[in-house]
Amino acid sequence: MKVSIIIPCLNEAPFLPNTIENCLGLEGDFEIIVIDGGSRDQTETVARSYDNVKFFRSPKGRSLQMNYGAKKAQGSVLLFLHADTLLPADAYLLIKKRLQKKGHIGGSFRLKLDTPHPFLKLYTWCSRFSLEFFTYGDHGIFIKKEVFEEIGGFREIPLMEDIEIQKRLRKKGKFKKLSKYVITSGRRFEKNGTVKQLIIDVLLVALYNIKVPPAKLKRFYSDHC
């Protein structure tokens, strides 16, 4: 079983080296694909400095970039990873065991942030639940490629593509959390304030669930972050 790690990037040069080094150090049959959406920093230089990393460009937009990466992937499993997120050492074995279970078509890891704050501990605790409201792209979502292709991949929307795809995936089979955590940067919370960012995140998901269009949510997010 080959797992294709797909990393969408936009100006991620400061974080990308740690993420790539983490991926390269994992045991298992992986390929690493970086999809750049028009970075103006050294993201491309960083990615191309590794012989075992495949680099591509696509139009800007996380869903567009991830779909493009999926088309280039050779693995039977797609693992979508943020450029500031680190996988646990036994990621391959955990994914393999989960997808060997009858009816399981994908899932994600739990989440820890590298920023200390009491509210973020609650955020981490909530990440154990296999529900759309508690599962986001920075959790390291993985999907059987055949299922991903069957449902048409990510919707090309500006926000909430990670939640939207789960609604369709869960109709195809079991999509569950693993017991281990990815570690992701808390830079959003450091930049905007932990409480403010948490309120914005919860509000965005709530508005999406009452059918507010993703384009409007993107404008709201841009205005407040």
N, C-alpha and C positions, 0 to 999 in steps of 0.2 A: 504493500500500500504506500503510494507516494503522496505526500502532503505538500501542496503548493501554498507557500506563505506569500500572500499578496499584500503589499504595503503601499497604499496610496499616499502621495507626498505633495506638499506645497510649502516650500521654504522651511524644510525640516533639517537642514544641515547640522545644527547643534545637537539634535537628538538621534539622528539616524545612525551614526556610528555605533552607539551602544546597543541599539536594537538589532542591527545586522550582526554584530559580534555575538550577541546573545543567541540569535538564530543559528549562526554557524557553529556554535558550541554545543548544540543540542544533539543527542543521539537519536538516530532514526533516518528514514528516507525522506528528506526534505528537498525542495527547491525554493529559492528565494527570488521573488519578483518585485521590483520597485517600479511603480507607475507614477510618473511626475506630471503634474497638471499645470506646468508653466512657472516653475520656481525661478526666483531672481537671485537666489543665494547660491551656495556651493552644493546643493543637494545632488545634482547630477554628477559632479566631480567625486563626491563621497561614494555614491552608489557604484560608479564605474571603477573605483579604485579596488574593488573586490572582484576577483576572478570568478567566484562562484555565485555572483549576483547578476540576474538578468535585469536590464534597465530598458524601460520603454517610456514614451511620451504619449499623452492623450489629452483631449480637451479637459479643461478645468471642471472639477465637480467630483466629489467623493464617489457617488454612485457610478458616474461615467468611467472614472479611473478604475474602480473595482471590477466593473463589467469588462473593461478592456483587458485587465490583468487575467481575469478568468478565461478569456478567449485564448490567451497565450499560455495558459497553464497546462502542464502535462500530467499533473497529479489526478488521482481519482477523488481526492478530498481537497477542498479549498478552505484555507484558513485566512481570514481577513484580519490584518493586524495594523493597529495605528503605529505611526512612526516613533512614538514616545512610550511604547509599551513593551515590557519584557515577559517572555514566556517562562513557565516553570521548567526545570530540567527534564522532567519526565512527561513533557507535553505529548510527544509522539505516542508513547505507550497508552496514555490516558485516552487520547482520541481514538486510537485503534481499538481498544477494549470497548469503548462506548459504541462505536459504529458497528461492531460485531454483534451487538445485542439486537435481537429481533425487533424490527419496527423502528429503530432509531435512525434518523436521517441527518442529524446535526445537533448542534448545541453550542455552548460557550463555556468559558472559565468564569470563576468568580473574580472580583476586582478589589485590589488594594491600591491606594494612592500613596505617593511618597511624601505627601504633605501632612504633618501631624496637626490634627484638629479633632475635638470631640465629635462634632457633627459628621466628620468624614468617617469616623469609626462606625457610625450608624449607617452611612452610605455603603460601607464595606459589608456590614451585616446584612443589609437588604439585598446585596448582590447574590446571595445564595439561592434566592427564589427563582424558579424557572417560569417566570411570567414576563410578558412583554414590557410591563411597566418597570421591571427591575433588570432588564437585559438590553444593553446598548453596544454600539460598535466597538467601544474601547474595552469590552470584555473578551475580545478575541473570538469572534463568531466563526464556527467551522461548519461546513455543509458538504455532503456528498455531491460531487460535480454533476452527476447524472440528474440529481434532483434539482440542483441549481439551474441547469439548462432547461429542464422540463417546465419549470415555473417562469422562465424568461429572465432570470437574474434579478438584479436590483431595479426598481423603478427609477427612472431618471428624474428624480425630484431633488430640490435643493436642500432639503432637511428631512429627517425622520425616515430615511431609507432603511435604517437598521431595524426600526420597529415595524415598518410596513411589510418588509419581506417575511418577518416572523408570522404575520397573520396568514400568509400563504403557505409557508413551510409547515406550520402546525396542522394544516389540513392534509399534508402528505405523510406525516409520520411523527414520531416522538422527537422533540427538540428540548434537550435537558441540559442543566448545568453540571459541570464537573466539580469535583471536590477541591481542586487546587485553584490558586489565584494567579492572575497576571498582575504585574505591578506597573502602574501607569503614572505619568507625571501629573502633579496637581497644579500645573502652571495656570490653568484657567481660574482656579480658586484663589491662587496667590495674586493674580492680576486683578480680578474683579471683586475679590472679597468672598470668603467662603459662604456666608449666609446668603448674600445676594445671588451668587452663582447657583446655589442649591435651589433657591426660590425660582429663579429663571428656568432651571432645568425641569423642575416639577411642573411649572406653569406651561411650558412648551408642550410637554407630553400630554397634559390634561387638555389643552386646546386642540392638539392634534386628534385626540380621541373623541372630541365633539365635532370633528370634521372641519376645523379651520384649515384652509389650504396651506401646504408647505411653503409656498412662495411668500405668503403673508407672515408665516412664522419666521422665515429667514430674515425678512426685513425687521421684524420685532427683535430678533436676536442681534442683528447688526447694530440696531439703534441703542441697545442696552449693554453690549459687551465690547 
